[in-house]
Amino acid sequence: MDGEQSVTNPASADGAKANPPPPAPGVGPRFYPCGQCGAKLEFAPGTDSLICPYCKHENIITHDADAAVAELDFATGLAELEAAAPMEETIAVVCTTCAATVSKPANVDSLSCPYCGSNIVTTGMNHRHIRPGSVLPFKVTRQQAQDAFRVWLGSRWFAPSALKKQGFLDAALNGLYLPYWTYDCHAASDYSGQRGEYYYVTETFTVTVNGKPQLRTRQVRHIRWYSAAGRVRDQFDDLLVLASRSLPGAVANELAPWDLASLRPYTDDYLSGFIAENYTVDLTGGFDVAKGMTVATIEASIRADIGGDEQRIAERRTRYSAITFKHILLPVWISAYRYMNKVFRFYVNARTGEVHGERPYSVWKITLLVVASLLAVGIIVLVVANRSAGR
């Protein structure tokens, strides 16, 4: 089998036992030497013993029979994952207007906030955080993003006409890497509930036909409920969680999907000329969000396991295991522009060119639509009334 070494019996030709070579130093499974020959002891299934495969010497595993199995705190386990991750220190600067936190680019004394456009003087503090493991490089150019914005803004019928002219001229684009977590995990869910199965009963009822009562029958559906309980297992891959509080969650969802298959190992080179936002949702908080993403899939698995025509889920208890994560950076073009003394943002997925964002509405255009709709309804009502009167 791959990863295993064949074992040769160290006994010599005359039956004398030879001591096996000592294990090579390094990180690996803990080594338990045999007290007689020094070979590696192996756990014997079905026993409480470690047994030497050569001389059969036995070491009893001592334990307290009355000791309870410890329940480990889940957050602590996740914190251990975080502690094992590669860390780095950067200078973090915070926008005093919108509180966005970004990394200070090298050799830059001041910059504009990518979210609100406010000027940031790059004085900050060292920020220790998990180093990104991979990055999705920018694919859409600044000009392509600007063109996509023009098309998007031009298609907003309810946007003020003056905004469209201003947006074409003044919308400055900033390249920004957004921090994300991705999580893989297994979920085992114990549930209890009920399975509903349809059955039909024939009922008799009376109707009046030409002034006379007539008996008729119909099939009426009922449900029998049966208790159900069990366990389902689900596996999740690349649950994507935004690790920033600066970007509205609804916008982050609209920017998806991302071609995560094109992720590349992180190097600082990809950040040259762009701004990288620091994560403000930590690893544990991100997994809390990821667990919420699993609920619909788990409930669907439970309903499929219950079976029947309808299902009721009374209780669900889910345990997550085999949790792994990645810290990744995803690229967007972002602009903050002002109209009538208000700030509006728009975002361009720098991989697909998809545009999403905020814009003001023209009161006059909306009023015109409402008036036109009311007129249309009035005309329809008038036409129907005239036809009815003519009969």
N, C-alpha and C positions, 0 to 999 in steps of 0.2 A: 504494500500500500504506500502511496506517495506520502513522504514526510516521516516514514518510519524506517528504522534500521533493522536488518535481520539480526537475530541473536544466535550466536554460536556458543554451544556448551563449552565452558572453559575447562572441563575436566581433561586431564592429559591421558595419553594412551595407557598408562599404568593405573588409571583410576584416581590418581591424586588430583585434588582440586587446586586450580590455579586462581589467584586473585585477579579479577577483571581490572582493566585500567580505570583510573579515577575519571569521573565525568569532567568534560571540558568546562572551564569557567565561563561565566556569562549570564545573561538574563534568560530565564526560562523557568520551567516548572520546578518546584521545590524538590530537592533530592534527599531521599531517606535512605541512608546506607545500612546494609545488613550488619548486625553486630558481630557476625562470625567471619564472613568472607568479603564484606565491603561492597557487594553488588547492590544495585538499585532494588529496593523493596517495591512490591506492587500490591495494590488493594485487591483483596479476594472477594468478589461479589458474593453476597449472601452471608458474609461473616462480619465481624468487627476486628479484622486483623489485616496487617500487612505481611506478606509472605515472600520470602526470597525465592526466585524462580530456579535457583541453582542448588542451594543446600537445604531449602525448605525451612529455614529458620523463620520463626513466627514472632511478630511484634503485635501485642494486643493494643488496640486503640482504646484508651481510657476515656470515659465520659461520665457526666453526671446524669443519671437516669431521670432525675426529677427536674432537670433544667429545661425551661421552655425555649422554643425556637424564637429567636429575636425577630421582631418585625422592624425592618429597616425603613427609615424615613425616606420617601421617594425623592424629596427635594435635596436631601443630603447626597443621595446617589447621583443625581444630576449635577450637583455641585462638584462631585469628584471628577466627572467628565470634564467640566469646565476647568478644574485645576490642572488636568492633564493636557489641556490644549496649549498649543504654542502661543505665547503672549508677546506683546510688543508695547512700546510706549510712543505716543505721538503727542504733539501739542494740539489741544482741542480749544477751539474758539467758539463762543456762543453769541448768537445774534441777540442784541438787547431788545429788538422789536418783536420778533416772533419766536425766540428761544431755540431756534434750530442750532444743532451742534455739529460742526464740521471740523475736519482735520486741516491744520495750517499747511498750505503748500510751501515748498522750499523757496527761499529767497523772495518771499512776498511779505510786504509790510501792511498792506490793506487790501481788502477785497469786498465785493458786493455779496450780500446774502443771496443764495440761489433761489430762495423761496419768496422773499418780500422785496428784494432789491435794495435793502438798507445797507449803508456802508458799515463794514466791520473793521475796526482796528485790531490787528492780529496779536493782541496780548491775551494769553490764556495760561492754562496749567497743563502739566504733563498728565496724560490720560492713559492708564494701563488697561488694556483690553485684549481680548482674544484676536489674534492676527487672522485676517481673512485667509482662507485656504484656497479659494479659487475666485475667478473673476470672469464675467462675460463682457468681452471688449466691445467698445462702441463700433457699430456697423453703419448706422445712418449718419451722414455728414451734417454739419451745421446748415449748409445750404439746403440739403434735402429736407431737414426738419423745418426750416423756415418755409419752404414751398408747401409742405404738408399742413403747416399751420394756416397758410393763406387759403388753401382749399377748404380746410375745416371751418375757418371763420366765415368764408364766403357762403358756406352752406347753412349757416345759422340764420334762418329767415327772420326770427324774432330779435336778432341783435340790432342795436342802433346802427344806422348807416354811417354815422361819424366814427363809430368804433372800428368799423371795417377799414376805413381809410387810415385811422391812427394805428391800428394793429399791423397793417401792411408796412408801416414806416418805422414804428418805434419799438416793436417787441424784440428785446434783446434776449438771446438764448444763452443759457449756461449749461455746460455739460456736468452732470452730477452722477456719482455712483451711490446708489442706495444700498444700505446694509440689509441683508436678509439672513434668516436661519433656514436650513432645511433639516427635517427630522425623518429618520427611518425608525420603525418600531413594530413590535408584535403586540397584539391586543387579545387577551383572553377574557371573555365576558360571560359571567354566570347570570342567568335570568330566570324570572318566574313570570307567568302570565296565563293567558287563556287562548285556546284555539276555538274559533267559531265555525260551525259547519251548517250549511243551509239545509232546510227541509221545507216541504211545501204542503199546505193543507187546503183541501177543497172547501170553499165556502159558498153558500147559497144566498142570493140576494134578489130583491124584487125591483123591476123597472116598469115604467108605464109606457105602453106602446099603443098609440091611437086611443088613448083614454082607458086602456085596459091593462091591469097588472099582469106581468109575466115573470116567471121564475127563471133565473139564470145562475150559472156557477162561474167561479173564478179561482185561480190558484194564488194563494197568499203565502209569501215567503216568511219563514221564521228562522231563528238561529238557535242551535244548541251549543252551549259553551262547555268546554272541557279544560281542566287544569293542564298546564304545560310548564315545563322547566327544563333547563339544559345549559349547555355551554357552547359558545361559538368562538372561533378564532379568526382573526383578520390580520393581514399584514399590510403595512403602509410604507410607501416609498416616496421620498422627497416631498413631505408636507412643507409647503413654502410659507414662511411667516415673515412679514415685514418687521424689521427690528428698529424702526424709526417711528416716533410719534409726530414728526413734522408733516408727514404726508397723510392726508385723510385715507382711512381704510377703504372707502368706496372707490377712490381714485386708483389705489393700489390694485384692487380687484379688476378694474377696467383696463389697466395696463397689461394684465396677463392676456395670453400665455407667454411664457419665456422659453426659449430653446435651451434648456439646461443641459442638453446633450453636448452643447458647444462650449461649456465651461472650460477654462484653461487654468492651470496652476497659477497661483497668485505671484506676481512680481510687481515691484513698484513702477516698472516701466509703463504698465497700462494706465497708471494714474497721471502720467505726465500731461499737463495741460488741462486737467480736470480737477474737480473737487470731490472728495470722498466724505460722505457723512458718517459720523460715528454712531454706533448703535446705542439707543437709549432703552430698548427692551432687552433685558439680559437673557441668558440662556434658559433659566428656569421659567421666567415669565413668557418667553417665546413658546416653550413646550406646553404651557397652560393653554395658549391660543391653539396650538396644533392639536391638542386633545379635543378641543371643540370641533375641529374639522373632521374628526373621526366619527362623530356621533351618528350622522346620517347613514354612513356605511355600516356601522355596527348594528343599528336598529334594523336596517334592511336584512342583514344576516340573521338577526334574531327572528324576524317575521318569516323569513324563508325556512328557518329551522322549525318554527312552530307549525307552519303549514296550515291547512284548512282554507276556508274561504275568507275569514277575517281573523285578525289577531289583536290581542290586547297585551301590552307589556306593562306589568305591574311594578317590576323592580329590575334594575340592571346594575351589576357591579363589574367594573372593568379594571384589569391589571395590565400595565404596560411593561414590556420587557424588551431586551435586545435593542436598547435605544442608542442610536448613533446620530451625529449631527454634522453639519457643515456650516461654516460662516462664509457667505459669498457676497459679492458686490455685483449689482445689476445696473445697467446704464440707462439714464434718461436725459433728454433735453428738457429744460424747465425754463419758463419765463414768468415773470410777475410784471404786469402792466397796470397802469392806472387809468381809470375812466370816471369822470365826475367825482374825483377825490376818493375813489374806492379802489382797492387792490384786487385784481383778479389773476388767477394762475392758470396756466395750461401746461400740459406735459406731453412729451413725445417719447414713445418707446423707441429707444435708440437701436433696437434690433429689427423692429418691424415697420416703424414709421407711423404707427397708430397714434392718433391725437385724442386726448381727453382733457377736459378742463372746465373752468368756470367762465361765464360771461354774463354781462348785464342784459336785461330784456328791454325792448322798446315798448313803452306804455302805449304809444300811439298805434303800433302795429297790432298789439294784443287787443286794444279797444276796437280797431277796425275789424279784426277777425270776429269778435263777439257780436258787433253790430251786424256784420254780414251774415253770421249764423242765425241771428234772431230774424233778420229779414227773410232768409231762406225758409225758416220754420213757418213764419207768418204766411208766406206765399203758398207753401204746401197745405197749410190748414185752410186757407181761402179756397184753393182749388178743390180740395176734398169736400168742403161745405157746399160749393156751387154745384158739384156733381150730385151730391145727395139731394139738393133742393130740386134739381132737374128731373129726378126720377118720378 
